[in-house]
Amino acid sequence: MRRRHDDGAAVVDFVLVSVLVLALFLLVLQVGLVLHVRNVLISSAAEGARYAAAADRSPADGADRARAAVTEALSRKVADRLTYSATTTSVGGAPVVEVTVRGPLPVVFLAAGPLSITVHGHALEEGP
C-alpha cells in the first residue's frame, strides 16, 4: 500500500533540481561568453597596436583598427559600448604603441552582476 504523504514529492524534487541545473548551465554559459569576448578584445587590441606601430600610421589609427576588429568579430552593438584609446609610450627606451580597450562585458546570468574589462595591446613602433 502506498503512503499518502509522498504524493507529489517527485514534482517538488524535479523543480528544485531543475532550478539548480539551470543556474549552473547559465553560469557556465556566462564564463564561456566572458572568455570569448576577452580573447577577442585582447586580439583586437594587439592588432590595433601592430597597425599603429607601422611607420606611416598614428596611434589613433590603431584605436580605429581595434574598433573595426571588435565590430567584425563580435558586433557593432558590442563595439559601440566599448572605449578605445591609443598612446605612444617608452619601454626600456624603445618606443611602443599601446592600444587600450575597456568597457562592460555582456551578461547572460544576472547573478554574475555587472562585469567590466580592460585589455592592452602593445607593439614596438617602427622607425622612419
C-alpha positions, 0 to 999 in steps of 0.5 A: 500500500502506498503512503499518502504523504509522498504524493507529489514529492517527485514534482517538488524534487524535479523543480528544485533540481531543475532550478539548480541545473539551470543556474549552473548551465547559465553560469557556465554559459556566462564564463564561456561568453566572458572568455570569448569576448576577452580573447577577442578584445585582447586580439583586437587590441594587439592588432590595433597596436601592430597597425599603429606601430607601422611607420606611416600610421598614428596611434589613433589609427590603431584605436580605429583598427581595434574598433573595426576588429571588435565590430567584425568579430563580435558586433557593432552593438558590442563595439559601440559600448566599448572605449578605445584609446591609443598612446605612444609610450617608452619601454626600456627606451624603445618606443611602443604603441599601446592600444587600450580597450575597456568597457562592460562585458555582456551578461547572460546570468544576472547573478554574475552582476555587472562585469567590466574589462580592460585589455592592452595591446602593445607593439614596438613602433617602427622607425622612419 
